[in-house]
Amino acid sequence: MIEVTPINVTSIKVVHNELGLSIEKASRHFEAFAVDTSAQDQLRESLTSLAEIVGVFKMLGLKRALELSEGMVLLSNAILDAQVKASDFALSALSHAYVGLPCYIEYVKDREQAIPALLDPFINEIKAALRQPIRLESELAGFAVDSFSLGAQGISEEADLAGLYGRMRQLYQLGLIGLIREENLEFKLQLMHRAVSRLAKAVAGEGRTQWRLTEAVLEGLMSGDLSLSFTRKRVLSRVDALIRQALESNDLSSASGDAALMAELVYLIEISSCSHSAAQEVHDKLGLNYLAFDDRALQRERSVMQGPNAETIIVMVDALKEELAQAKQVLEIAAQDPASNDADMTSLAGLFQRTSDILAVVGVQTPSQILAGLLEKVKSWAGGNPFDREGLLGVADGLLYVESMLSGLSRLDLNFEDTQQDDEARKALMAQSQLDEAQKIVVSEAQAGIGEAKKDITSFIESDFNTEYVQSVLDTIVSVRGAMDLLGLKRASSILTECAEFVAAQKDADFASESGQEILEVIADALIALEYYLSEIELYGEAPVNVLDVAEQSLKGLERAG
């Protein structure tokens, strides 16, 4: 239901820096206009950059990003032409879009997948500012359902239905106003839920379907199975309008929204995976599915999108892992000398607190919670309670588990929902982390080897063709090929095998000749491609294999020439 599309990010990486600069420039001019709305030249400057951004998205084929950027152009032009007032709402819609757009591009580049739904709230804010109809999530997802009916209850209808509608509308409106402002959401959702659940119980006939569907959506919002967004606020506002219309027309027993509203409510229930009473009834009677990628999964991806970028994550992880290394040293000293002074444990408690707080702030909740649990035990030791070897080992195991999870952050694996597992799963995660660390060392050594081979090729030419450097190149290539075999990177290993064969075949010939130098140049090309390939693996744990095409095609050219 929620579209998740794998993306080849090669093109995005090529234009990423330039695109980022264009968005930053447009945003800077827009912010200047937002501060002083008489400075229309600033808005015109932002439009110039936006036009470039639209062109890039057309080239990349990112349709939802293109739709958002085109909407930003339309709204900016409408403000310039005085068709739309530069109100707080219009400026806020543009401001949110300028924040969301670069985050989405960073997300697509880093995760190598597009989730158009991540941009839908920004697009609908722009549409609302332009006074255009918003696009419902069910429409964008192509969702369809054969029937909305949940059937009659078979009860006696509430005698004073009009009075109940009036009271429940007030209750619903109180909650809705707070919901729109995002004030005390938990309580406001309860008010709205109470209102529609009362109407669902009071209406005996088919009219209950509308209120029961709304009740199920609110169950999802209350349980956290659905997140709140601009679009969903608008949908719930439509329900308020429906209650008003029912009162005005006195059509209380059969009040129902149009097909689009009903389909939207059913769609939200399906993606929420909520199993509370109203939601369960809707699932059972309408034959809905519980989805593997539901709104909770979308929330996690949105958190990734809105969180720090890859470089920030890696810097943060390195700093936190240094902190955890200090913590392990304290535990080792304590294990060797149970008479360690309280200051050590006090220091350890402070370190756990800092690390837990940092992880919580950036939205990495599970490791943060694990550290918070360990913190209580360490605090008791700092307060003078005795500790034993078993207790220290328990904290050390927890620390190693957190360290393993942090290693996942370096690979942009921010999904820790399933990591609160049994001991076997925890051990598997720690073992995988240790394997990843070993791989990291091998990758780093291979990169260093490729760097040396490139330097030797340069030195060979600069030394007036000293063949000792050629032998060094050959030895290094063979060594790096061994690393590729160890990592299981077969294509990379094959490329290096071919490189070694070309060097060995030419070694006794004249490398100073034009053909000999051409071979070294092509091998240097292949090594550069491999270097980039390894840098991607080092950063993300994997790399786009098409980068190896360059190396393979270059070597094929040598084969044909030979």
Order of alpha helices (4+ residues) and beta strands (2+ residues): beta-alpha-alpha-alpha-alpha-beta-alpha-alpha-alpha-alpha-alpha-alpha-alpha-alpha-alpha-alpha-alpha-alpha-alpha-alpha-alpha-alpha-alpha-alpha
